[in-house]
Amino acid sequence: MNACLRAVVRAGIHSGLTVVGVYRGYTGLIAGETGELNLSSVSGIIHRGGTIIRTGRCPEFFHPEGRERAYRTLEAQGIEGLIVIGGNGSYQGAWLLHQEWGVPVIGVPGTIDNDIAGTDYTIGFDTAVETAVACIDKIRDTADSHERIFVVEVMGRHAGFIALETALAGGAEAVLVPEYPEFTGEDVCTRLEAGKRRGKRSFIVVVAEGAASGVEVARLIAERTGAETRATVLGHLQRGGSPTVDDRVLGSRCGAAAVEALRAGETAKMVCQRANEIVLADLEIAWQQKKPLDRALYELVNVLGS
């Protein structure tokens, strides 16, 4: 998100605008925690994970009174447009602020889950996958040396995008994702047993947290196969670290495009990447449509891991 923030500030200033940062998300907007950002404010941040203006959940923004207080902050400070970096919840808040108070808003997709419909990729997804794959590469060394099975649980409460790409890039033997619940832990055991009969000595299984508990899957595998099995839960490790080149480029392109969209009079839109082009789409798509998981990639994991 820092790459996007940097682009918003510098593209805005380049266009003659004054850019104001809102700290701690909607909570800060309600509380009036804002400050003007200049070129120096975003110097040396493109390589840093997270966001220097911080973020947070804001239950108060679910209520009309909270949104009115947020609008009064914008009004008092003469802020004429709002760029929101986030996911579905952030987008819905921005949309309501536009609908109720007429605030021009543009959304930028920022979530490691990559589950926002309308865009191919979201800021943070590539970095999260790279982090998970790097961990699996290290775990694979131990799995091979000790002839063990490792179950790696990655983030993804409602979507399996991280799990799927991590499994494919990490050479996993199986993957469990919430989109395809028909493939279960029992099916994983059957696949691993077939691999053992062929002489395979170690296995990696990737599990999205929304599909199953990695610890429970590891216990099932150990009980069913008798093989020594370990579970590793990567958790919030995936949310930090220096962003990848792809995330820095995507954030920079989206941030600059969001500024241009506001300048052109657009509102209630989100900046999207489709086929490597930056385009605009209606903000409502993000929560009205469910982004499908690529079935072909899922089947490829099964083919290559068999």
C-alpha positions as CSV (number, residue, x, y, z in Angstrom):
1,M,0.0,0.0,0.0
2,N,2.9,2.3,0.5
3,A,3.7,2.2,-3.2
4,C,0.2,3.2,-3.9
5,L,0.2,6.0,-1.3
6,R,3.4,7.3,-2.7
7,A,1.9,7.4,-6.2
8,V,-1.2,9.2,-5.0
9,V,0.8,11.9,-3.3
10,R,3.3,12.5,-6.0
11,A,0.8,12.3,-8.9
12,G,-1.6,14.6,-7.1
13,I,1.1,17.2,-6.4
14,H,2.3,16.9,-10.0
15,S,-1.2,17.8,-11.0
16,G,-1.4,20.8,-8.7
17,L,-3.5,19.2,-6.0
18,T,-3.1,19.3,-2.2
19,V,-3.0,15.7,-0.8
20,V,-4.2,15.0,2.7
21,G,-3.5,11.6,4.4
22,V,-6.1,10.1,6.7
23,Y,-4.6,8.1,9.5
24,R,-6.0,4.8,10.8
25,G,-8.6,4.5,8.1
26,Y,-12.3,5.4,8.7
27,T,-11.5,5.7,12.5
28,G,-9.1,8.5,11.8
29,L,-11.5,10.1,9.3
30,I,-14.2,10.2,12.0
31,A,-11.8,11.5,14.6
32,G,-10.2,14.1,12.2
33,E,-6.8,12.5,12.3
34,T,-5.5,13.9,9.0
35,G,-2.4,15.7,7.8
36,E,-1.1,17.2,4.5
37,L,1.3,14.9,2.7
38,N,4.1,16.4,0.6
39,L,6.9,14.8,-1.5
40,S,9.1,14.3,1.5
41,S,6.2,12.5,3.4
42,V,6.4,9.6,1.0
43,S,10.1,9.5,0.4
44,G,11.8,6.2,1.0
45,I,8.6,4.2,1.6
46,I,8.1,2.2,-1.7
47,H,10.1,-0.8,-0.3
48,R,8.3,-0.9,3.0
49,G,5.4,-3.3,3.8
50,G,2.2,-2.2,5.4
51,T,1.2,1.5,5.2
52,I,2.7,4.5,6.9
53,I,-0.7,6.1,7.4
54,R,-1.8,2.9,9.2
55,T,-5.2,1.2,9.0
56,G,-7.9,-0.3,11.2
57,R,-11.4,-1.6,11.4
58,C,-14.1,0.9,12.3
59,P,-17.5,-0.4,13.6
60,E,-18.7,3.2,14.0
61,F,-18.6,3.6,10.3
62,F,-21.3,1.0,9.9
63,H,-23.8,3.6,11.4
64,P,-25.1,6.7,9.6
65,E,-23.9,8.9,12.5
66,G,-20.4,7.7,12.1
67,R,-20.4,8.4,8.3
68,E,-21.8,11.9,9.0
69,R,-18.9,12.6,11.3
70,A,-16.5,11.5,8.6
71,Y,-18.2,13.7,6.1
72,R,-17.9,16.7,8.5
73,T,-14.2,16.1,8.7
74,L,-13.9,16.2,4.9
75,E,-16.1,19.3,4.8
76,A,-14.2,21.1,7.5
77,Q,-10.8,20.5,5.8
78,G,-12.0,21.2,2.3
79,I,-11.2,17.7,1.0
80,E,-13.0,17.3,-2.3
81,G,-12.3,13.7,-3.1
82,L,-11.4,10.5,-1.3
83,I,-9.2,7.6,-2.5
84,V,-9.7,4.4,-0.5
85,I,-7.2,1.6,-0.6
86,G,-8.7,-1.6,0.7
87,G,-11.1,-4.5,0.1
88,N,-14.8,-5.0,0.0
89,G,-15.6,-3.5,3.4
90,S,-13.6,-0.4,2.7
91,Y,-15.3,-0.1,-0.7
92,Q,-18.8,-0.4,0.8
93,G,-18.0,2.3,3.3
94,A,-16.8,4.6,0.5
95,W,-19.8,3.9,-1.6
96,L,-22.1,4.8,1.3
97,L,-20.2,8.0,1.9
98,H,-20.8,8.9,-1.7
99,Q,-24.4,7.9,-1.7
100,E,-25.3,9.7,1.5
101,W,-23.1,12.8,1.3
102,G,-22.1,13.1,-2.4
103,V,-18.4,12.6,-1.7
104,P,-16.4,11.7,-4.8
105,V,-14.7,8.4,-4.1
106,I,-12.3,6.1,-6.0
107,G,-11.3,2.7,-4.7
108,V,-7.9,1.0,-5.1
109,P,-7.9,-2.8,-4.6
110,G,-5.6,-3.6,-1.6
111,T,-5.9,-7.0,0.0
112,I,-3.6,-10.0,0.1
113,D,-6.6,-12.3,-0.5
114,N,-7.0,-11.2,-4.2
115,D,-10.7,-11.7,-3.8
116,I,-12.1,-8.5,-5.3
117,A,-14.2,-9.1,-8.4
118,G,-13.4,-6.9,-11.4
119,T,-9.6,-6.9,-11.1
120,D,-7.1,-9.6,-12.0
121,Y,-4.8,-8.8,-9.0
122,T,-4.9,-6.8,-5.8
123,I,-2.1,-4.9,-4.1
124,G,-0.4,-7.3,-1.6
125,F,-1.4,-10.6,-3.2
126,D,1.9,-11.2,-5.0
127,T,3.9,-10.4,-1.9
128,A,1.9,-12.7,0.2
129,V,2.3,-15.6,-2.2
130,E,6.1,-15.0,-2.6
131,T,6.3,-15.1,1.2
132,A,4.4,-18.3,1.5
133,V,6.4,-20.0,-1.3
134,A,9.7,-19.0,0.3
135,C,8.5,-20.6,3.5
136,I,7.5,-23.8,1.7
137,D,10.9,-24.0,-0.1
138,K,12.5,-24.1,3.4
139,I,10.0,-26.6,4.8
140,R,10.6,-28.8,1.7
141,D,14.2,-29.2,2.8
142,T,13.1,-30.6,6.2
143,A,10.4,-32.7,4.6
144,D,12.8,-34.4,2.2
145,S,15.6,-34.9,4.8
146,H,13.3,-36.4,7.4
147,E,10.8,-38.1,5.0
148,R,7.9,-36.3,6.5
149,I,4.5,-34.9,5.4
150,F,4.0,-31.2,6.1
151,V,0.7,-29.4,6.0
152,V,1.1,-25.7,5.5
153,E,-1.9,-23.5,6.4
154,V,-2.1,-20.1,4.6
155,M,-4.5,-17.2,4.8
156,G,-7.8,-17.1,3.0
157,R,-10.9,-17.3,5.1
158,H,-13.3,-17.0,2.1
159,A,-11.0,-17.4,-0.9
160,G,-8.3,-19.8,-2.0
161,F,-6.2,-17.6,-4.2
162,I,-3.2,-17.5,-2.0
163,A,-3.4,-21.3,-1.3
164,L,-3.8,-22.1,-5.0
165,E,-0.9,-20.1,-6.4
166,T,1.3,-21.1,-3.4
167,A,0.6,-24.7,-4.0
168,L,1.3,-24.5,-7.7
169,A,4.5,-22.5,-7.3
170,G,5.7,-24.5,-4.3
171,G,5.2,-27.9,-6.0
172,A,2.7,-29.0,-3.4
173,E,1.1,-32.5,-3.8
174,A,-2.3,-31.3,-2.8
175,V,-4.3,-28.1,-2.0
176,L,-7.5,-27.5,-0.1
177,V,-9.5,-24.3,-0.9
178,P,-13.0,-23.2,0.2
179,E,-14.2,-22.8,-3.4
180,Y,-14.0,-26.6,-4.0
181,P,-15.1,-28.3,-0.8
182,E,-15.7,-31.6,-2.6
183,F,-11.9,-32.3,-2.3
184,T,-11.5,-33.2,1.4
185,G,-8.8,-34.2,3.8
186,E,-9.8,-37.8,3.1
187,D,-9.0,-37.3,-0.5
188,V,-5.7,-35.8,0.4
189,C,-4.9,-39.0,2.4
190,T,-5.8,-41.2,-0.6
191,R,-3.4,-39.2,-2.8
192,L,-0.6,-39.3,-0.4
193,E,-1.0,-43.0,0.1
194,A,-0.8,-43.5,-3.7
195,G,2.4,-41.4,-3.7
196,K,4.0,-43.5,-1.0
197,R,3.3,-46.7,-3.0
198,R,5.2,-45.1,-5.8
199,G,8.2,-44.6,-3.5
200,K,7.6,-40.9,-2.8
201,R,9.2,-40.0,0.6
202,S,7.9,-36.5,1.4
203,F,4.8,-34.4,0.7
204,I,3.6,-30.8,1.0
205,V,-0.1,-30.1,1.4
206,V,-1.3,-26.5,1.3
207,V,-4.5,-25.6,3.1
208,A,-6.5,-22.3,2.9
209,E,-7.6,-21.4,6.4
210,G,-11.2,-21.1,5.2
211,A,-11.2,-24.7,3.8
212,A,-9.9,-26.5,6.9
213,S,-7.6,-26.3,9.9
214,G,-4.1,-27.2,8.9
215,V,-3.6,-28.8,12.3
216,E,-6.7,-31.0,11.9
217,V,-5.7,-32.0,8.4
218,A,-2.2,-33.0,9.7
219,R,-3.8,-35.0,12.5
220,L,-6.1,-36.8,10.0
221,I,-3.2,-37.6,7.7
222,A,-1.1,-39.0,10.6
223,E,-4.0,-41.2,11.8
224,R,-4.9,-42.4,8.4
225,T,-1.5,-43.1,6.9
226,G,0.7,-43.6,10.0
227,A,3.2,-41.2,8.5
228,E,5.0,-38.6,10.6
229,T,3.1,-35.4,9.8
230,R,3.7,-31.8,10.9
231,A,1.5,-28.7,10.6
232,T,2.8,-25.2,10.0
233,V,0.4,-22.2,10.2
234,L,2.0,-19.2,8.4
235,G,-0.6,-16.7,9.8
236,H,0.2,-13.0,9.7
237,L,3.7,-13.7,8.5
238,Q,2.2,-13.4,5.0
239,R,1.0,-9.9,5.6
240,G,4.3,-8.2,6.0
241,G,7.7,-7.9,4.5
242,S,9.2,-5.9,1.6
243,P,6.7,-5.8,-1.3
244,T,7.6,-7.6,-4.6
245,V,8.4,-5.8,-7.8
246,D,4.9,-6.7,-9.2
247,D,3.2,-5.2,-6.1
248,R,5.2,-2.0,-6.2
249,V,4.4,-1.5,-9.9
250,L,0.7,-2.3,-9.4
251,G,0.5,0.0,-6.5
252,S,2.2,2.8,-8.4
253,R,0.0,2.4,-11.5
254,C,-3.2,2.2,-9.5
255,G,-2.4,5.2,-7.3
256,A,-1.7,7.4,-10.2
257,A,-4.8,6.2,-12.0
258,A,-6.9,6.9,-9.0
259,V,-5.8,10.5,-9.0
260,E,-6.5,10.9,-12.7
261,A,-10.0,9.4,-12.2
262,L,-10.9,12.0,-9.5
263,R,-9.5,14.8,-11.7
264,A,-11.7,13.5,-14.6
265,G,-14.8,13.7,-12.4
266,E,-15.2,10.0,-11.9
267,T,-16.8,8.7,-8.7
268,A,-17.9,5.5,-7.1
269,K,-15.4,3.6,-9.3
270,M,-12.5,1.3,-8.5
271,V,-9.2,1.1,-10.3
272,C,-8.7,-2.4,-11.8
273,Q,-5.9,-4.3,-13.6
274,R,-7.2,-6.4,-16.4
275,A,-4.9,-8.1,-18.9
276,N,-2.2,-5.7,-17.6
277,E,-4.3,-2.7,-18.4
278,I,-5.5,-0.2,-15.8
279,V,-9.2,0.4,-16.2
280,L,-12.2,1.6,-14.1
281,A,-15.1,-0.4,-12.9
282,D,-18.2,0.3,-10.8
283,L,-17.4,0.1,-7.1
284,E,-20.4,-2.2,-6.4
285,I,-18.9,-5.0,-8.5
286,A,-16.6,-5.7,-5.5
287,W,-19.4,-7.0,-3.3
288,Q,-22.1,-7.8,-5.8
289,Q,-20.0,-10.4,-7.6
290,K,-17.9,-13.2,-6.4
291,K,-14.5,-13.5,-8.0
292,P,-14.1,-17.1,-9.3
293,L,-11.1,-19.2,-8.6
294,D,-9.3,-20.5,-11.7
295,R,-10.5,-24.1,-12.1
296,A,-7.8,-24.8,-14.6
297,L,-5.0,-23.8,-12.2
298,Y,-6.7,-25.9,-9.5
299,E,-6.7,-29.0,-11.8
300,L,-3.1,-28.3,-12.7
301,V,-2.1,-28.6,-9.1
302,N,-3.8,-32.0,-9.0
303,V,-2.1,-33.1,-12.2
304,L,1.4,-32.0,-11.3
305,G,1.1,-33.1,-7.7
306,S,-0.2,-36.6,-8.4
